[in-house]
Amino acid sequence: MPDKKEIQKALDGLDDQVITLVSDFVKRRRAHYEQAAKSLHDQLKKDTRRYAELLADEKISREDFEFLLQGRATQLKIELLAELAISKAKFEDIAVAILKLTIQTVFALI
Amino acid sequence: MHPLLLPWRTTSFFLVFGFLFFSAATLPACKSTDLVGMQNATNLSTQLTTLMNKANEPFAKHSDEIKSAMSALMAAEQHATEQPRNKIIAKQWTTLRTGLVEPFITRWKEGKLDKDFIKEAVLQVQNSLAAIRKAGKK
């Protein structure tokens, strides 16, 4: 029969592991965010420069240029929502990882 | 033993059962990929691109095609809205429709559009649909 004290000790021992697990996910997420933000910003600069060149070369009108800038802002909004969806999924990954760790620990003792 | 305390065997049974129940209830919450939504994004990328590339021609010539594309876009948006835990992707579809596609159609209705402008507007729609697919793959 499993020892209650052993189970309590094992579950208390998970505290540090949970903290490590969460900080690992956050580190990875931070790196992902930095990379995503840089990539989105680089692309935004590239596109805006291209629109400005088209305007300077009179290939598009001022009205077209403003329309494209507005459209590009909308595209950025959709791209940011994609990042938000991914971060939410990562949060669910953390919850599942903690759950697995806890279940495995308890099963190992009983 | 105190009568209010359950025997250890019963307690451990409830503990394990509780964990199993919790995991069974929680794991489906990890959203699986919406295959219909992904297919909608792929199909509309082709349909909208083909349509928008014709905006250097008169609007009236393509009115049926425009109606069909707009219906498909609204159906995709509706599908996304009806999926559980899909608020963000539904918001992406609405933003695509109201912020990119409808304004483009409105401008086209006012008159034919230039090729260079169309090329850039098409790129914005394609990249936005790619972002919707990316969010769907999470």
gemmi code that builds the backbone of each chain (N, CA, C; Angstrom):
import gemmi

chains = {
    "A": [
        ("MET", (0.850, -1.204, 0.000), (0.000, 0.000, 0.000), (0.886, 1.255, 0.000)),
        ("PRO", (0.569, 2.232, -0.828), (1.428, 3.412, -0.879), (1.381, 4.218, 0.423)),
        ("ASP", (2.506, 4.764, 0.741), (2.624, 5.546, 1.953), (2.123, 6.974, 1.683)),
        ("LYS", (1.174, 7.416, 2.525), (0.595, 8.749, 2.317), (1.672, 9.835, 2.371)),
        ("LYS", (2.625, 9.626, 3.326), (3.666, 10.637, 3.478), (4.529, 10.710, 2.216)),
        ("GLU", (4.773, 9.510, 1.621), (5.596, 9.447, 0.404), (4.909, 10.214, -0.732)),
        ("ILE", (3.587, 10.012, -0.826), (2.822, 10.689, -1.890), (2.870, 12.201, -1.691)),
        ("GLN", (2.648, 12.617, -0.426), (2.679, 14.044, -0.124), (4.040, 14.642, -0.473)),
        ("LYS", (5.108, 13.880, -0.093), (6.475, 14.345, -0.350), (6.726, 14.457, -1.863)),
        ("ALA", (6.260, 13.414, -2.598), (6.464, 13.419, -4.057), (5.729, 14.586, -4.710)),
        ("LEU", (4.494, 14.831, -4.240), (3.723, 15.945, -4.829), (4.338, 17.296, -4.472)),
        ("ASP", (4.839, 17.413, -3.233), (5.506, 18.667, -2.848), (6.770, 18.873, -3.688)),
        ("GLY", (7.414, 17.744, -3.983), (8.653, 17.801, -4.778), (8.415, 18.259, -6.204)),
        ("LEU", (7.155, 18.254, -6.630), (6.844, 18.692, -7.996), (6.919, 20.209, -8.146)),
        ("ASP", (6.812, 20.925, -7.030), (6.766, 22.397, -7.106), (7.905, 22.967, -7.954)),
        ("ASP", (9.138, 22.513, -7.631), (10.301, 23.035, -8.365), (10.239, 22.642, -9.838)),
        ("GLN", (9.811, 21.372, -10.069), (9.740, 20.897, -11.462), (8.714, 21.686, -12.272)),
        ("VAL", (7.600, 22.042, -11.608), (6.562, 22.813, -12.301), (7.098, 24.204, -12.657)),
        ("ILE", (7.814, 24.806, -11.709), (8.382, 26.145, -11.968), (9.360, 26.075, -13.151)),
        ("THR", (10.219, 25.032, -13.146), (11.185, 24.864, -14.236), (10.456, 24.676, -15.564)),
        ("LEU", (9.440, 23.822, -15.515), (8.668, 23.530, -16.737), (8.034, 24.803, -17.306)),
        ("VAL", (7.405, 25.606, -16.428), (6.751, 26.833, -16.889), (7.772, 27.825, -17.430)),
        ("SER", (8.905, 27.975, -16.706), (9.880, 28.961, -17.182), (10.514, 28.522, -18.504)),
        ("ASP", (10.597, 27.204, -18.738), (11.097, 26.716, -20.029), (10.156, 27.137, -21.154)),
        ("PHE", (8.841, 26.971, -20.906), (7.860, 27.340, -21.925), (7.903, 28.843, -22.181)),
        ("VAL", (7.978, 29.635, -21.102), (7.969, 31.090, -21.244), (9.198, 31.560, -22.017)),
        ("LYS", (10.342, 30.928, -21.729), (11.572, 31.294, -22.442), (11.390, 31.061, -23.928)),
        ("ARG", (10.832, 29.882, -24.239), (10.644, 29.533, -25.649), (9.658, 30.503, -26.296)),
        ("ARG", (8.614, 30.847, -25.525), (7.593, 31.735, -26.065), (8.166, 33.138, -26.308)),
        ("ARG", (9.031, 33.571, -25.354), (9.627, 34.903, -25.477), (10.458, 34.975, -26.762)),
        ("ALA", (11.249, 33.918, -26.981), (12.089, 33.872, -28.188), (11.207, 33.887, -29.442)),
        ("HIS", (10.108, 33.150, -29.367), (9.190, 33.079, -30.514), (8.601, 34.465, -30.798)),
        ("TYR", (8.181, 35.161, -29.709), (7.589, 36.489, -29.869), (8.575, 37.483, -30.465)),
        ("GLU", (9.822, 37.446, -29.938), (10.836, 38.383, -30.442), (11.058, 38.161, -31.941)),
        ("GLN", (11.159, 36.885, -32.309), (11.393, 36.533, -33.708), (10.200, 36.940, -34.581)),
        ("ALA", (9.000, 36.653, -34.081), (7.787, 36.974, -34.840), (7.643, 38.486, -35.022)),
        ("ALA", (7.893, 39.244, -33.953), (7.764, 40.704, -34.021), (8.774, 41.285, -35.012)),
        ("LYS", (10.001, 40.766, -34.982), (11.052, 41.252, -35.891), (10.662, 40.952, -37.343)),
        ("SER", (10.190, 39.745, -37.554), (9.803, 39.327, -38.901), (8.638, 40.175, -39.436)),
        ("LEU", (7.634, 40.412, -38.574), (6.477, 41.213, -38.990), (6.893, 42.655, -39.290)),
        ("HIS", (7.781, 43.183, -38.440), (8.236, 44.561, -38.632), (9.054, 44.697, -39.915)),
        ("ASP", (9.942, 43.740, -40.175), (10.773, 43.754, -41.391), (9.890, 43.736, -42.640)),
        ("GLN", (8.880, 42.873, -42.609), (7.984, 42.732, -43.762), (7.164, 43.996, -43.969)),
        ("LEU", (6.728, 44.592, -42.841), (5.950, 45.833, -42.902), (6.764, 46.953, -43.549)),
        ("LYS", (8.045, 47.064, -43.121), (8.932, 48.105, -43.672), (9.125, 47.897, -45.175)),
        ("LYS", (9.362, 46.637, -45.553), (9.603, 46.287, -46.956), (8.390, 46.656, -47.826)),
        ("ASP", (7.194, 46.304, -47.335), (5.969, 46.566, -48.102), (5.709, 48.067, -48.219)),
        ("THR", (5.872, 48.785, -47.091), (5.604, 50.239, -47.102), (6.561, 50.946, -48.064)),
        ("ARG", (7.825, 50.510, -48.059), (8.817, 51.100, -48.966), (8.392, 50.860, -50.433)),
        ("ARG", (7.917, 49.646, -50.703), (7.493, 49.306, -52.066), (6.297, 50.175, -52.504)),
        ("TYR", (5.341, 50.384, -51.579), (4.182, 51.234, -51.913), (4.657, 52.668, -52.208)),
        ("ALA", (5.591, 53.147, -51.380), (6.091, 54.519, -51.539), (6.818, 54.661, -52.880)),
        ("GLU", (7.546, 53.627, -53.271), (8.243, 53.665, -54.564), (7.247, 53.682, -55.730)),
        ("LEU", (6.181, 52.900, -55.586), (5.145, 52.872, -56.639), (4.497, 54.247, -56.773)),
        ("LEU", (4.297, 54.918, -55.627), (3.702, 56.260, -55.626), (4.667, 57.253, -56.261)),
        ("ALA", (5.960, 57.172, -55.872), (6.982, 58.071, -56.411), (7.118, 57.888, -57.925)),
        ("ASP", (6.993, 56.673, -58.386), (7.101, 56.382, -59.830), (5.783, 56.634, -60.565)),
        ("GLU", (4.807, 57.122, -59.818), (3.464, 57.421, -60.356), (2.773, 56.197, -60.969)),
        ("LYS", (3.099, 55.036, -60.421), (2.439, 53.813, -60.896), (1.109, 53.615, -60.172)),
        ("ILE", (1.003, 54.214, -58.987), (-0.272, 54.213, -58.250), (-0.583, 55.651, -57.828)),
        ("SER", (-1.862, 55.922, -57.590), (-2.269, 57.279, -57.162), (-2.097, 57.418, -55.645)),
        ("ARG", (-2.237, 58.642, -55.175), (-2.158, 58.888, -53.728), (-3.282, 58.132, -52.994)),
        ("GLU", (-4.430, 58.095, -53.628), (-5.586, 57.391, -53.058), (-5.277, 55.881, -52.942)),
        ("ASP", (-4.644, 55.342, -54.004), (-4.247, 53.924, -53.985), (-3.259, 53.674, -52.837)),
        ("PHE", (-2.291, 54.606, -52.727), (-1.252, 54.477, -51.698), (-1.876, 54.428, -50.300)),
        ("GLU", (-2.787, 55.351, -50.046), (-3.444, 55.393, -48.733), (-4.286, 54.137, -48.480)),
        ("PHE", (-4.922, 53.681, -49.537), (-5.733, 52.463, -49.442), (-4.835, 51.264, -49.091)),
        ("LEU", (-3.664, 51.202, -49.760), (-2.743, 50.085, -49.505), (-2.186, 50.135, -48.070)),
        ("LEU", (-1.891, 51.356, -47.589), (-1.388, 51.484, -46.210), (-2.436, 50.996, -45.206)),
        ("GLN", (-3.666, 51.373, -45.464), (-4.775, 50.961, -44.595), (-4.940, 49.430, -44.650)),
        ("GLY", (-4.839, 48.905, -45.855), (-4.939, 47.450, -46.048), (-3.796, 46.716, -45.360)),
        ("ARG", (-2.617, 47.330, -45.405), (-1.452, 46.699, -44.773), (-1.617, 46.661, -43.249)),
        ("ALA", (-2.262, 47.708, -42.715), (-2.545, 47.738, -41.268), (-3.516, 46.613, -40.911)),
        ("THR", (-4.483, 46.377, -41.780), (-5.447, 45.278, -41.556), (-4.725, 43.934, -41.598)),
        ("GLN", (-3.826, 43.779, -42.591), (-3.051, 42.523, -42.699), (-2.242, 42.277, -41.419)),
        ("LEU", (-1.631, 43.363, -40.911), (-0.832, 43.242, -39.683), (-1.717, 42.784, -38.510)),
        ("LYS", (-2.928, 43.330, -38.448), (-3.879, 42.968, -37.390), (-4.176, 41.460, -37.451)),
        ("ILE", (-4.399, 40.955, -38.668), (-4.690, 39.516, -38.850), (-3.469, 38.677, -38.463)),
        ("GLU", (-2.273, 39.155, -38.811), (-1.042, 38.421, -38.465), (-0.818, 38.407, -36.950)),
        ("LEU", (-1.127, 39.533, -36.300), (-0.971, 39.589, -34.835), (-1.965, 38.656, -34.147)),
        ("LEU", (-3.165, 38.568, -34.707), (-4.170, 37.638, -34.154), (-3.669, 36.195, -34.265)),
        ("ALA", (-2.943, 35.886, -35.355), (-2.377, 34.531, -35.523), (-1.378, 34.237, -34.402)),
        ("GLU", (-0.562, 35.249, -34.067), (0.415, 35.067, -32.974), (-0.298, 34.853, -31.636)),
        ("LEU", (-1.383, 35.588, -31.456), (-2.164, 35.467, -30.217), (-2.763, 34.058, -30.109)),
        ("ALA", (-3.253, 33.532, -31.232), (-3.824, 32.174, -31.248), (-2.755, 31.154, -30.867)),
        ("ILE", (-1.534, 31.355, -31.367), (-0.447, 30.420, -31.068), (-0.056, 30.491, -29.590)),
        ("SER", (-0.020, 31.708, -29.041), (0.371, 31.840, -27.631), (-0.667, 31.189, -26.720)),
        ("LYS", (-1.927, 31.274, -27.127), (-2.989, 30.623, -26.333), (-2.807, 29.115, -26.335)),
        ("ALA", (-2.442, 28.584, -27.509), (-2.212, 27.141, -27.626), (-1.032, 26.720, -26.763)),
        ("LYS", (-0.012, 27.588, -26.696), (1.156, 27.262, -25.878), (0.772, 27.217, -24.401)),
        ("PHE", (-0.135, 28.107, -24.021), (-0.587, 28.112, -22.635), (-1.271, 26.794, -22.300)),
        ("GLU", (-2.033, 26.273, -23.267), (-2.684, 24.968, -23.068), (-1.630, 23.869, -22.965)),
        ("ASP", (-0.536, 23.989, -23.721), (0.566, 23.011, -23.654), (1.132, 22.959, -22.236)),
        ("ILE", (1.277, 24.134, -21.611), (1.817, 24.190, -20.247), (0.894, 23.431, -19.299)),
        ("ALA", (-0.410, 23.693, -19.428), (-1.392, 23.036, -18.544), (-1.331, 21.520, -18.705)),
        ("VAL", (-1.227, 21.037, -19.931), (-1.178, 19.591, -20.182), (0.122, 19.004, -19.641)),
        ("ALA", (1.235, 19.702, -19.809), (2.527, 19.206, -19.319), (2.512, 19.072, -17.794)),
        ("ILE", (1.921, 20.051, -17.111), (1.840, 20.001, -15.647), (0.945, 18.836, -15.218)),
        ("LEU", (-0.152, 18.669, -15.926), (-1.081, 17.577, -15.623), (-0.386, 16.227, -15.777)),
        ("LYS", (0.352, 16.041, -16.885), (1.051, 14.773, -17.141), (2.062, 14.491, -16.041)),
        ("LEU", (2.835, 15.531, -15.678), (3.870, 15.385, -14.649), (3.245, 14.918, -13.329)),
        ("THR", (2.129, 15.533, -12.962), (1.457, 15.196, -11.706), (0.913, 13.768, -11.746)),
        ("ILE", (0.264, 13.407, -12.839), (-0.319, 12.064, -12.957), (0.784, 11.006, -12.921)),
        ("GLN", (1.871, 11.250, -13.673), (2.970, 10.277, -13.709), (3.555, 10.062, -12.316)),
        ("THR", (3.680, 11.161, -11.575), (4.252, 11.065, -10.226), (3.372, 10.225, -9.318)),
        ("VAL", (2.076, 10.464, -9.386), (1.145, 9.719, -8.536), (1.103, 8.244, -8.951)),
        ("PHE", (1.072, 7.988, -10.253), (1.033, 6.603, -10.740), (2.291, 5.831, -10.367)),
        ("ALA", (3.404, 6.532, -10.300), (4.664, 5.867, -9.969), (4.644, 5.357, -8.526)),
        ("LEU", (3.814, 5.956, -7.691), (3.789, 5.611, -6.287), (2.666, 4.624, -5.919)),
        ("ILE", (1.652, 4.498, -6.752), (0.534, 3.603, -6.385), (0.412, 2.429, -7.362)),
    ],
    "B": [
        ("MET", (-9.923, 4.985, 13.444), (-9.957, 6.012, 12.400), (-11.190, 6.906, 12.580)),
        ("HIS", (-11.041, 8.186, 12.318), (-12.162, 9.111, 12.408), (-13.204, 8.706, 11.367)),
        ("PRO", (-14.485, 8.650, 11.769), (-15.492, 8.176, 10.805), (-15.611, 9.040, 9.552)),
        ("LEU", (-15.217, 10.326, 9.664), (-15.337, 11.204, 8.491), (-14.208, 10.978, 7.485)),
        ("LEU", (-13.125, 10.345, 7.954), (-11.997, 10.096, 7.047), (-12.219, 8.786, 6.305)),
        ("LEU", (-12.029, 8.803, 4.991), (-12.207, 7.595, 4.194), (-10.959, 6.736, 4.302)),
        ("PRO", (-11.093, 5.434, 4.150), (-9.898, 4.593, 4.149), (-8.964, 4.984, 3.000)),
        ("TRP", (-7.688, 4.700, 3.156), (-6.681, 5.140, 2.181), (-6.959, 4.587, 0.780)),
        ("ARG", (-7.405, 3.308, 0.729), (-7.681, 2.694, -0.573), (-8.767, 3.495, -1.345)),
        ("THR", (-9.819, 3.908, -0.601), (-10.897, 4.679, -1.232), (-10.385, 6.050, -1.659)),
        ("THR", (-9.580, 6.651, -0.756), (-9.061, 7.991, -1.069), (-8.209, 7.935, -2.336)),
        ("SER", (-7.325, 6.914, -2.416), (-6.449, 6.837, -3.583), (-7.250, 6.565, -4.852)),
        ("PHE", (-8.346, 5.775, -4.695), (-9.192, 5.515, -5.863), (-9.789, 6.824, -6.387)),
        ("PHE", (-10.318, 7.637, -5.453), (-10.918, 8.902, -5.874), (-9.880, 9.855, -6.451)),
        ("LEU", (-8.661, 9.785, -5.870), (-7.580, 10.648, -6.349), (-7.244, 10.308, -7.809)),
        ("VAL", (-7.051, 9.013, -8.064), (-6.702, 8.565, -9.421), (-7.873, 8.825, -10.373)),
        ("PHE", (-9.083, 8.501, -9.919), (-10.260, 8.721, -10.761), (-10.400, 10.209, -11.086)),
        ("GLY", (-10.154, 11.032, -10.066), (-10.248, 12.484, -10.246), (-9.260, 12.978, -11.290)),
        ("PHE", (-8.016, 12.471, -11.214), (-6.990, 12.858, -12.187), (-7.390, 12.427, -13.598)),
        ("LEU", (-7.882, 11.184, -13.693), (-8.265, 10.662, -15.012), (-9.433, 11.457, -15.593)),
        ("PHE", (-10.400, 11.778, -14.729), (-11.554, 12.542, -15.179), (-11.121, 13.934, -15.633)),
        ("PHE", (-10.215, 14.535, -14.828), (-9.735, 15.877, -15.137), (-8.974, 15.882, -16.463)),
        ("SER", (-8.120, 14.847, -16.650), (-7.342, 14.808, -17.895), (-8.243, 14.565, -19.087)),
        ("ALA", (-9.259, 13.709, -18.897), (-10.189, 13.441, -20.006), (-10.969, 14.698, -20.357)),
        ("ALA", (-11.274, 15.492, -19.325), (-12.048, 16.710, -19.568), (-11.173, 17.812, -20.153)),
        ("THR", (-9.891, 17.792, -19.817), (-9.016, 18.883, -20.232), (-8.404, 18.667, -21.603)),
        ("LEU", (-8.001, 17.423, -21.919), (-7.297, 17.205, -23.174), (-8.087, 17.607, -24.422)),
        ("PRO", (-9.428, 17.352, -24.466), (-10.129, 17.806, -25.666), (-10.132, 19.324, -25.800)),
        ("ALA", (-9.843, 20.032, -24.693), (-9.806, 21.493, -24.745), (-8.627, 21.982, -25.585)),
        ("CYS", (-7.659, 21.095, -25.818), (-6.537, 21.462, -26.653), (-7.045, 21.355, -28.088)),
        ("LYS", (-7.357, 22.503, -28.645), (-8.045, 22.553, -29.917), (-7.351, 21.751, -31.008)),
        ("SER", (-8.136, 20.900, -31.686), (-7.559, 20.179, -32.813), (-7.728, 21.040, -34.059)),
        ("THR", (-6.953, 20.728, -35.103), (-6.995, 21.527, -36.321), (-8.374, 21.425, -36.986)),
        ("ASP", (-8.917, 22.587, -37.355), (-10.203, 22.633, -38.049), (-9.915, 22.461, -39.546)),
        ("LEU", (-10.091, 21.241, -40.041), (-9.728, 20.933, -41.429), (-10.590, 21.692, -42.437)),
        ("VAL", (-11.888, 21.853, -42.110), (-12.781, 22.590, -43.018), (-12.329, 24.062, -43.101)),
        ("GLY", (-11.986, 24.617, -41.949), (-11.511, 26.001, -41.899), (-10.242, 26.185, -42.727)),
        ("MET", (-9.330, 25.222, -42.607), (-8.065, 25.284, -43.359), (-8.357, 25.204, -44.862)),
        ("GLN", (-9.293, 24.326, -45.226), (-9.654, 24.155, -46.634), (-10.299, 25.429, -47.172)),
        ("ASN", (-11.143, 26.061, -46.336), (-11.776, 27.323, -46.736), (-10.713, 28.382, -47.038)),
        ("ALA", (-9.706, 28.450, -46.169), (-8.644, 29.450, -46.362), (-7.873, 29.179, -47.656)),
        ("THR", (-7.606, 27.915, -47.943), (-6.877, 27.560, -49.166), (-7.720, 27.876, -50.403)),
        ("ASN", (-8.986, 27.443, -50.370), (-9.854, 27.666, -51.542), (-10.070, 29.154, -51.811)),
        ("LEU", (-10.296, 29.914, -50.719), (-10.558, 31.345, -50.912), (-9.326, 32.094, -51.384)),
        ("SER", (-8.163, 31.586, -51.019), (-6.932, 32.224, -51.480), (-6.906, 32.188, -53.017)),
        ("THR", (-7.285, 31.069, -53.595), (-7.312, 30.940, -55.059), (-8.470, 31.756, -55.643)),
        ("GLN", (-9.658, 31.581, -55.038), (-10.862, 32.235, -55.584), (-10.742, 33.766, -55.560)),
        ("LEU", (-10.298, 34.298, -54.406), (-10.199, 35.757, -54.285), (-9.085, 36.321, -55.157)),
        ("THR", (-7.957, 35.611, -55.224), (-6.831, 36.067, -56.046), (-7.256, 36.147, -57.517)),
        ("THR", (-7.918, 35.086, -57.983), (-8.366, 35.054, -59.383), (-9.326, 36.215, -59.657)),
        ("LEU", (-10.261, 36.407, -58.720), (-11.256, 37.464, -58.896), (-10.617, 38.859, -58.871)),
        ("MET", (-9.802, 39.108, -57.857), (-9.212, 40.446, -57.702), (-8.313, 40.815, -58.887)),
        ("ASN", (-7.674, 39.809, -59.464), (-6.803, 40.072, -60.613), (-7.586, 40.527, -61.848)),
        ("LYS", (-8.912, 40.415, -61.783), (-9.750, 40.860, -62.910), (-10.274, 42.288, -62.694)),
        ("ALA", (-9.810, 42.935, -61.623), (-10.342, 44.259, -61.276), (-9.893, 45.365, -62.228)),
        ("ASN", (-9.075, 45.032, -63.236), (-8.739, 46.028, -64.271), (-9.763, 45.964, -65.415)),
        ("GLU", (-10.778, 45.128, -65.182), (-11.895, 45.034, -66.139), (-13.147, 45.596, -65.454)),
        ("PRO", (-14.223, 45.874, -66.223), (-15.432, 46.449, -65.594), (-16.037, 45.533, -64.525)),
        ("PHE", (-16.486, 46.154, -63.447), (-17.077, 45.444, -62.299), (-18.287, 44.600, -62.747)),
        ("ALA", (-19.142, 45.207, -63.568), (-20.398, 44.549, -63.985), (-20.142, 43.221, -64.694)),
        ("LYS", (-19.009, 43.154, -65.395), (-18.671, 41.934, -66.148), (-18.462, 40.735, -65.218)),
        ("HIS", (-18.125, 41.025, -63.972), (-17.783, 39.933, -63.038), (-18.721, 39.877, -61.825)),
        ("SER", (-19.877, 40.497, -61.943), (-20.754, 40.590, -60.761), (-21.165, 39.225, -60.183)),
        ("ASP", (-21.404, 38.254, -61.049), (-21.785, 36.912, -60.548), (-20.630, 36.268, -59.775)),
        ("GLU", (-19.439, 36.415, -60.349), (-18.231, 35.860, -59.713), (-17.978, 36.535, -58.351)),
        ("ILE", (-18.241, 37.831, -58.304), (-18.055, 38.598, -57.055), (-19.030, 38.104, -55.985)),
        ("LYS", (-20.279, 37.927, -56.416), (-21.310, 37.443, -55.475), (-20.920, 36.078, -54.924)),
        ("SER", (-20.447, 35.216, -55.813), (-20.071, 33.857, -55.415), (-18.890, 33.871, -54.421)),
        ("ALA", (-17.901, 34.717, -54.703), (-16.726, 34.800, -53.810), (-17.115, 35.366, -52.452)),
        ("MET", (-17.981, 36.384, -52.468), (-18.414, 36.994, -51.204), (-19.234, 36.003, -50.369)),
        ("SER", (-20.037, 35.185, -51.052), (-20.822, 34.156, -50.336), (-19.885, 33.135, -49.702)),
        ("ALA", (-18.870, 32.735, -50.467), (-17.909, 31.750, -49.951), (-17.148, 32.323, -48.752)),
        ("LEU", (-16.804, 33.612, -48.849), (-16.078, 34.262, -47.748), (-16.953, 34.335, -46.487)),
        ("MET", (-18.213, 34.684, -46.680), (-19.120, 34.780, -45.529), (-19.407, 33.405, -44.927)),
        ("ALA", (-19.453, 32.396, -45.777), (-19.672, 31.027, -45.283), (-18.459, 30.572, -44.450)),
        ("ALA", (-17.268, 30.921, -44.919), (-16.042, 30.561, -44.182), (-16.017, 31.259, -42.820)),
        ("GLU", (-16.425, 32.527, -42.820), (-16.481, 33.309, -41.581), (-17.506, 32.694, -40.619)),
        ("GLN", (-18.649, 32.319, -41.175), (-19.711, 31.713, -40.363), (-19.227, 30.389, -39.758)),
        ("HIS", (-18.549, 29.598, -40.578), (-18.017, 28.315, -40.101), (-17.056, 28.548, -38.921)),
        ("ALA", (-16.171, 29.526, -39.080), (-15.189, 29.824, -38.020), (-15.892, 30.271, -36.735)),
        ("THR", (-16.950, 31.050, -36.892), (-17.703, 31.545, -35.729), (-18.372, 30.389, -34.971)),
        ("GLU", (-18.792, 29.384, -35.714), (-19.522, 28.270, -35.089), (-18.627, 27.243, -34.397)),
        ("GLN", (-17.307, 27.324, -34.640), (-16.410, 26.349, -34.011), (-16.146, 26.717, -32.549)),
        ("PRO", (-16.078, 25.713, -31.671), (-15.784, 26.044, -30.271), (-14.326, 26.500, -30.114)),
        ("ARG", (-14.082, 27.386, -29.156), (-12.757, 27.914, -28.852), (-12.046, 28.433, -30.106)),
        ("ASN", (-12.774, 29.180, -30.919), (-12.218, 29.620, -32.204), (-12.394, 31.125, -32.412)),
        ("LYS", (-12.516, 31.863, -31.286), (-12.830, 33.295, -31.362), (-11.800, 34.074, -32.173)),
        ("ILE", (-10.516, 33.721, -31.953), (-9.452, 34.494, -32.602), (-9.509, 34.316, -34.123)),
        ("ILE", (-9.687, 33.065, -34.556), (-9.717, 32.806, -36.000), (-10.974, 33.428, -36.627)),
        ("ALA", (-12.082, 33.370, -35.892), (-13.316, 34.004, -36.385), (-13.092, 35.509, -36.559)),
        ("LYS", (-12.355, 36.094, -35.604), (-12.055, 37.534, -35.672), (-11.172, 37.830, -36.897)),
        ("GLN", (-10.243, 36.907, -37.188), (-9.385, 37.084, -38.363), (-10.221, 37.111, -39.653)),
        ("TRP", (-11.172, 36.184, -39.763), (-12.024, 36.124, -40.954), (-12.832, 37.411, -41.092)),
        ("THR", (-13.406, 37.895, -39.980), (-14.204, 39.121, -40.032), (-13.335, 40.307, -40.461)),
        ("THR", (-12.115, 40.370, -39.903), (-11.201, 41.467, -40.240), (-10.820, 41.416, -41.721)),
        ("LEU", (-10.598, 40.216, -42.227), (-10.264, 40.049, -43.655), (-11.403, 40.578, -44.536)),
        ("ARG", (-12.626, 40.195, -44.162), (-13.773, 40.605, -44.980), (-13.996, 42.119, -44.928)),
        ("THR", (-14.069, 42.647, -43.663), (-14.424, 44.069, -43.523), (-13.259, 45.022, -43.828)),
        ("GLY", (-12.021, 44.562, -43.568), (-10.873, 45.474, -43.720), (-10.146, 45.362, -45.043)),
        ("LEU", (-10.299, 44.241, -45.744), (-9.561, 44.076, -47.003), (-10.470, 43.811, -48.211)),
        ("VAL", (-11.278, 42.757, -48.117), (-12.019, 42.332, -49.315), (-13.148, 43.313, -49.672)),
        ("GLU", (-13.999, 43.649, -48.696), (-15.127, 44.545, -49.009), (-14.657, 45.932, -49.493)),
        ("PRO", (-13.646, 46.538, -48.831), (-13.189, 47.837, -49.350), (-12.650, 47.745, -50.792)),
        ("PHE", (-11.985, 46.638, -51.104), (-11.461, 46.446, -52.467), (-12.624, 46.371, -53.468)),
        ("ILE", (-13.641, 45.581, -53.113), (-14.809, 45.416, -53.998), (-15.513, 46.773, -54.191)),
        ("THR", (-15.615, 47.542, -53.105), (-16.260, 48.863, -53.181), (-15.512, 49.777, -54.154)),
        ("ARG", (-14.168, 49.752, -54.055), (-13.370, 50.603, -54.967), (-13.516, 50.150, -56.411)),
        ("TRP", (-13.562, 48.852, -56.578), (-13.710, 48.294, -57.938), (-15.047, 48.733, -58.532)),
        ("LYS", (-16.061, 48.727, -57.693), (-17.408, 49.123, -58.136), (-17.404, 50.567, -58.652)),
        ("GLU", (-16.497, 51.380, -58.050), (-16.417, 52.799, -58.449), (-15.742, 52.963, -59.812)),
        ("GLY", (-14.949, 51.962, -60.188), (-14.261, 52.029, -61.490), (-13.129, 51.015, -61.567)),
        ("LYS", (-12.626, 50.790, -62.775), (-11.550, 49.814, -62.984), (-10.298, 50.237, -62.202)),
        ("LEU", (-9.518, 49.247, -61.781), (-8.334, 49.542, -60.959), (-7.047, 49.246, -61.739)),
        ("ASP", (-5.956, 49.918, -61.306), (-4.661, 49.728, -61.994), (-3.995, 48.418, -61.585)),
        ("LYS", (-3.220, 47.861, -62.524), (-2.558, 46.564, -62.302), (-1.626, 46.562, -61.086)),
        ("ASP", (-0.808, 47.604, -60.939), (0.154, 47.641, -59.824), (-0.555, 47.676, -58.470)),
        ("PHE", (-1.651, 48.434, -58.447), (-2.433, 48.508, -57.213), (-3.063, 47.148, -56.911)),
        ("ILE", (-3.607, 46.504, -57.923), (-4.254, 45.195, -57.743), (-3.247, 44.187, -57.203)),
        ("LYS", (-2.059, 44.184, -57.785), (-1.017, 43.225, -57.385), (-0.724, 43.320, -55.877)),
        ("GLU", (-0.641, 44.558, -55.380), (-0.344, 44.749, -53.951), (-1.533, 44.361, -53.068)),
        ("ALA", (-2.738, 44.700, -53.526), (-3.942, 44.369, -52.747), (-4.129, 42.846, -52.674)),
        ("VAL", (-3.823, 42.165, -53.777), (-3.930, 40.698, -53.819), (-2.940, 40.081, -52.827)),
        ("LEU", (-1.738, 40.633, -52.807), (-0.699, 40.135, -51.896), (-1.146, 40.248, -50.427)),
        ("GLN", (-1.809, 41.358, -50.108), (-2.309, 41.558, -48.734), (-3.341, 40.486, -48.365)),
        ("VAL", (-4.224, 40.183, -49.304), (-5.255, 39.167, -49.041), (-4.602, 37.788, -48.900)),
        ("GLN", (-3.653, 37.486, -49.795), (-2.976, 36.181, -49.726), (-2.227, 36.021, -48.406)),
        ("ASN", (-1.504, 37.071, -47.987), (-0.749, 36.988, -46.728), (-1.684, 36.874, -45.517)),
        ("SER", (-2.822, 37.539, -45.603), (-3.786, 37.455, -44.495), (-4.371, 36.052, -44.390)),
        ("LEU", (-4.655, 35.443, -45.547), (-5.184, 34.073, -45.526), (-4.116, 33.087, -45.038)),
        ("ALA", (-2.858, 33.391, -45.346), (-1.756, 32.544, -44.840), (-1.697, 32.642, -43.313)),
        ("ALA", (-1.946, 33.860, -42.781), (-1.950, 34.053, -41.316), (-3.117, 33.307, -40.671)),
        ("ILE", (-4.240, 33.246, -41.373), (-5.402, 32.499, -40.847), (-5.069, 31.004, -40.811)),
        ("ARG", (-4.394, 30.520, -41.867), (-4.006, 29.099, -41.889), (-3.002, 28.808, -40.770)),
        ("LYS", (-2.083, 29.763, -40.552), (-1.069, 29.600, -39.495), (-1.739, 29.477, -38.123)),
        ("ALA", (-2.732, 30.344, -37.881), (-3.459, 30.293, -36.601), (-4.233, 28.991, -36.470)),
        ("GLY", (-4.744, 28.482, -37.587), (-5.506, 27.240, -37.582), (-4.652, 26.014, -37.320)),
        ("LYS", (-3.361, 26.106, -37.653), (-2.450, 24.963, -37.479), (-1.916, 24.832, -36.070)),
        ("LYS", (-2.119, 25.841, -35.230), (-1.501, 25.913, -33.901), (-1.619, 24.607, -33.115)),
    ],
}
model = gemmi.Model(1)
for chain_id, residues in chains.items():
    chain = gemmi.Chain(chain_id)
    for i, (resn, *xyz) in enumerate(residues, 1):
        res = gemmi.Residue()
        res.name, res.seqid = resn, gemmi.SeqId(i, " ")
        for name, pos in zip(("N", "CA", "C"), xyz):
            atom = gemmi.Atom()
            atom.name, atom.element = name, gemmi.Element(name[0])
            atom.pos, atom.b_iso = gemmi.Position(*pos), 0.0
            res.add_atom(atom)
        chain.add_residue(res)
    model.add_chain(chain)
structure = gemmi.Structure()
structure.add_model(model)
structure.setup_entities()
